[in-house]
Amino acid sequence: MPRFRVPVFISKFNVVVRIALKLVVKFWQMCTTGMLILLLLYWLYGSLVAFGLLWAAMIGLAYNAQDMLLYYPDQPSSSRFFVESPSTFGLPYENLFVRAKDGVLLNLLLIKQPGPEIMKKAPTFVYLHGNAGNVGHRLYNSHGLHRNVRVNILLVEYRGYGKSGGVPSESGLSFDAECAIDYLYSRSDIDHSNIILFGRSLGGAVAISSAVHPTYSNKLRAIIVENTFTSLPDIARYIFDFKLLKAIPVWMYKNKYPSRERVKQMELPMLFISGLSDNLIPPYMMQDLFEHCHSLVKQMARFEAGTHNETWQCEGYYKSIHTFLNQVCSHSGTKDALRTNIEPTGTYISMEHI
């Protein structure tokens, strides 16, 4: 059956309308109060002061409203109170609550390979999802990874999402990923030498941030990113495509996620999974990240029919991950040993043609 694709211009229009409605609903009381204050200042001190304060208020509102444009923990509407259980798929798991370094309580789901010996030998994925929904919406993909790639999977529920506390932010999501890595190191039934970061979309940017962190890069074996972006300002300019937006300097973006700059520091083996039919994040951004990646061991797996959230359904998807893991996890030792034992690569794989 042919895949139905929503035209890009319709998708962008819907995004703009949804954001505008959310801003009106969330800030109408604040805006009404602000207008009354401005009218009072205009009556007392004249138009210049009121005009200056109006611009300051608009800039402040736009800056602080950026989180609403990025993080969607309440989509779909049941996402904050219902998280599907891995038991629905017959997966052995633990439901965990762990505190991040700043005290925020996070919900983690650890999906385990059956039997303590198999679990101890298997690589473990730290799964960092996209900007909407909760970890329960990633169980179909997790089930496929568990069955086809034979890995343990630690699903990380970001702060402000699902059953986790707190409010999402760029630094906060990095704390969440680091908390998950620290938690795995606290367990004796996990192979600490084979921990892999896996991030899709926004999760890819979070994964890259942790993978180049001086402390956490030494705790990881490799990183896999799927359909992620070069930076948040880049993707904002692409989605909204307004001339005024393109003139806004980077420092005015509250969230930046500068992945292009960060991959220049990458030392871990890295797999890029790119859906070439992605209508949200353009595939050229994945290509850009691949080209700027400093890692000596990097691969790009491209899927012609892969869309933003459904690339994992493409034929050859799990094979590309399994092949990559066989290469990077079959060698023991430090990152320097990996560089010695594995031939440097910069390869492209079109898995649907294998």
C-alpha positions, -999 to +999 in steps of 0.1 A: +000+000+000+014+034-009+024+057+020+003+089+024+024+120+029+011+153+041+023+182+019+050+202+036+032+235+033+001+221+050+022+206+078+040+240+084+006+259+084-008+235+109+022+239+132+019+277+130-018+277+138-014+253+167+014+274+182-006+306+179-036+291+196-015+277+224+001+311+230-033+328+231-047+303+255-017+302+278-009+339+279-041+358+275-044+368+311-008+380+312-013+399+280-045+415+292-028+426+324+002+439+304-020+460+281-037+476+311-003+485+326+010+499+293-022+521+289-016+534+324+020+542+317+011+559+284-015+581+302+011+590+329+044+592+311+037+594+274+041+571+244+079+566+243+081+548+276+051+527+269+064+518+234+098+507+249+081+486+275+059+470+249+088+459+228+106+446+259+075+427+269+071+412+234+108+401+233+105+385+268+073+368+259+087+354+227+119+342+245+100+324+273+074+310+249+100+291+230+097+260+252+061+258+241+072+255+205+096+227+212+084+205+240+050+187+237+047+164+267+009+166+265+005+153+229-015+132+227-036+145+256-033+114+277+005+114+277+010+128+312-011+103+330-011+071+309+022+053+299+018+020+282+036-009+300+062-031+283+043-060+297+018-054+269+045-067+245+055-095+268+088-077+276+106-083+309+112-049+325+116-028+356+097+005+363+122+028+380+122+062+396+156+079+399+167+114+409+188+135+385+217+156+398+194+186+403+169+166+423+142+161+397+125+127+399+126+108+366+107+077+355+129+051+336+118+018+320+145-009+318+136-035+293+159-066+299+171-095+279+158-127+294+180-144+319+208-128+340+237-142+318+222-130+286+213-096+301+249-091+314+264-099+280+240-078+259+247-041+250+224-016+267+207+012+248+199+045+266+169+054+245+162+092+242+129+099+224+116+129+205+098+160+217+062+147+221+045+119+239+061+095+264+082+064+266+052+042+261+048+055+226+082+040+218+075+005+228+069-009+193+103+003+183+118-010+216+102-044+211+119-046+177+153-036+191+149-061+219+140-090+196+161-082+165+192-065+179+192-084+213+199-054+235+187-041+269+169-008+266+167+019+292+139+042+281+144+077+296+113+098+304+124+134+302+115+158+330+080+172+325+070+141+303+050+111+313+054+103+350+086+123+355+086+155+375+100+189+366+099+211+335+117+204+303+147+225+293+179+221+272+201+217+302+175+196+321+173+170+293+211+167+293+209+160+331+182+133+324+205+115+299+234+117+323+212+104+351+203+074+330+240+066+323+249+070+360+221+047+369+233+020+346+268+022+362+252+017+396+240-018+385+262-049+386+240-068+361+248-045+331+279-046+310+293-011+316+317-014+286+288-017+261+264+012+268+252+029+237+233+062+234+203+061+210+185+093+202+157+101+177+148+136+166+152+159+197+167+128+214+195+128+189+205+163+200+204+153+236+225+122+229+251+142+210+254+166+240+261+137+264+284+119+240+308+148+238+307+155+276+342+150+290+328+128+319+302+108+300+320+102+267+343+078+286+314+058+299+299+051+264+307+026+237+290+043+208+261+066+197+233+062+173+211+091+161+181+090+139+164+119+120+179+147+141+188+183+133+220+204+130+208+230+156+175+243+169+179+277+152+185+259+119+154+238+121+133+267+133+143+287+102+135+257+080+101+250+094+088+285+097+107+300+067+100+337+077+125+364+066+121+380+101+130+347+118+161+344+097+173+378+110+171+368+147+206+362+161+213+328+177+217+342+212+180+351+212+171+314+210+164+300+245+171+264+233+200+260+208+211+223+208+242+231+186+247+195+173+267+205+143+293+222+165+293+193+190+299+165+165+331+182+156+343+170+190+329+135+186+353+106+194+328+078+198+318+055+169+286+069+155+258+056+133+235+081+115+201+067+105+184+089+080+149+086+066+150+103+032+112+109+032+113+129+064+090+159+059+098+175+093+136+175+096+152+177+061+176+147+054+204+172+044+208+180+081+217+144+088+242+145+059+256+178+073+261+162+108+277+131+092+302+152+073+311+173+103+314+144+126+350+140+139+347+103+148+371+079+130+343+053+129+311+067+115+284+052+092+253+065+075+223+042+069+198+058+046+162+046+040+143+059+009+109+054+024+118+064+059+096+092+074+104+112+105+088+089+131+085+057+111+120+050+097+122+021+122+095+003+101+117+002+070+132-030+058+168-033+068+165-009+098+174-033+125+200-050+103+219-016+100+220-013+138+230-049+143+258-046+118+271-014+134+270-030+169+288-061+157+316-038+145+320-016+176+311-040+204+332-069+193+364-051+204+372-047+241+392-018+257+393+019+256+384+044+229+421+045+219+420+007+215+389+010+193+407+034+170+436+009+167+414-022+162+387-009+139+395+004+105+383+041+102+351+043+082+330+070+066+306+048+048+271+051+034+247+022+035+214+022+016+198-007+036+167-010+015+188-021-015+207-048+003 
